[in-house]
Amino acid sequence: MILPARKPFRGLWWLLAVVAVVLGLLRWSSELLIISEPPPDHVDAAIVLQGSIVAEKARIAGAVGLLQRGLSDRVLVSVPKESHWGQSIPPVARAFIERSYGTDVAAQVDFCETGVNVNSTIQEAQAMKPCILEHHWHRIAIVTSDYHTRRARILWRRVLKESNPQVYIWIEGVADPEFQQPWWRHRQAAKTWFMEFLKLGWSMLGG
């Protein structure tokens, strides 16, 4: 029996293809997670999503920046109703904002308390929806970490557009100190990228 001739360098081509995919993933993978939208002329409020202590401080700073530049009338900060020790969060958060940005800025900040069972982006959007509708806002900016922007846009539009198609949603991404670049050289950033990539895929499939 005559064996078919093997194609020369076939294994090498496969190796080069794998290397090219890996290099492309390392170079452009952050762009899979991050979107950048042209800023609108004006929004009714900048909505700050919950995150780690470091991330939320960066998100609040981004929202206050929109407020100070006149792009937003108000800031709405998502906070849990109480801490692990039963302490009410809004007074503590307001005191932090007053110390950091002054009383004039703090007077333009509202808080939306979410329940203890909120532990995902879509649950947070659903929990904050009544706060947004209560203020009759029609143009909002969702302020979150840059690596979270693409998934946040998908899920927030899914939650609000179904019942309130007149609400305009703009995503504002801020640099997150915990998502260092290049991400594959930092353990925490690599873990964040991997988890966010999986969550983004699940969200795009309707999960």
Residue pairs with C-beta under 8 A, 6 or more apart in sequence:
26 182
26 184
29 183
29 193
29 197
30 147
30 181
30 183
30 193
32 150
32 197
32 200
33 146
33 147
33 148
33 149
33 150
33 151
33 193
33 196
33 197
33 200
34 146
34 147
34 149
34 150
34 173
35 149
35 150
35 153
35 171
35 173
36 149
36 173
37 170
37 171
37 172
39 71
39 170
39 172
40 71
40 139
40 141
40 168
40 170
41 71
42 70
42 71
42 72
42 73
42 139
43 66
43 71
43 72
43 73
43 139
43 140
43 141
43 168
43 170
44 72
44 73
44 74
44 135
44 137
44 138
44 139
44 140
45 72
45 73
45 74
45 75
45 76
45 110
45 132
45 135
45 137
45 140
45 141
46 62
46 63
46 66
46 67
46 71
46 72
46 74
46 75
46 76
46 140
46 141
46 143
46 172
47 63
47 76
47 78
47 128
47 132
47 140
47 141
47 142
47 143
48 56
48 59
48 60
48 62
48 63
48 75
48 76
48 77
48 78
48 143
49 59
49 78
49 121
49 124
49 142
49 143
49 144
49 148
49 152
50 56
50 78
50 79
50 80
50 114
50 118
50 124
51 59
51 144
51 145
51 176
52 178
54 176
54 177
54 178
55 145
55 176
55 177
55 178
58 145
58 174
58 175
58 176
58 177
59 143
59 144
59 145
59 174
60 75
60 77
60 97
60 100
61 174
62 143
62 172
62 174
63 72
63 75
63 77
63 141
63 143
63 172
64 75
64 97
64 101
64 105
66 72
66 75
66 141
66 143
66 172
67 73
67 74
67 75
67 105
67 108
68 105
71 141
72 141
73 108
74 108
74 109
74 110
74 135
75 108
75 109
75 110
76 109
76 110
76 111
76 112
76 128
76 131
76 132
76 135
77 93
77 109
77 110
77 111
77 112
78 111
78 112
78 114
78 124
78 127
78 128
79 89
79 90
79 93
79 111
79 112
79 113
79 114
80 89
80 113
80 114
80 115
80 116
80 118
81 88
81 89
81 113
81 114
81 115
81 116
82 88
82 89
83 89
83 92
89 111
89 113
90 111
90 113
93 111
94 106
94 109
94 111
97 105
97 106
97 109
98 106
110 131
110 135
112 127
112 128
112 131
112 132
114 123
114 124
114 127
114 128
115 127
117 123
118 124
118 127
121 148
121 151
121 152
121 155
121 156
121 199
122 155
122 158
122 159
122 203
125 155
125 156
125 158
125 159
125 160
126 159
129 159
129 160
132 140
132 160
132 167
133 164
137 167
138 166
138 167
138 168
139 167
139 168
139 170
140 167
140 168
140 169
140 170
141 170
141 171
141 172
142 152
142 153
142 156
142 169
142 170
142 171
142 172
143 172
143 174
144 152
144 171
144 172
144 173
144 174
145 173
145 174
145 175
145 176
145 178
145 179
146 173
146 174
146 175
146 176
146 179
147 173
147 176
147 179
147 192
147 193
147 196
148 173
148 196
149 171
149 173
150 200
151 196
151 199
151 200
151 203
152 171
153 169
153 171
154 200
154 203
154 204
155 203
156 169
156 171
157 169
160 167
160 169
161 167
161 169
178 188
178 189
178 192
179 189
179 192
179 193
180 186
180 188
180 189
181 189
183 189
183 190
183 192
183 193
184 190
184 193
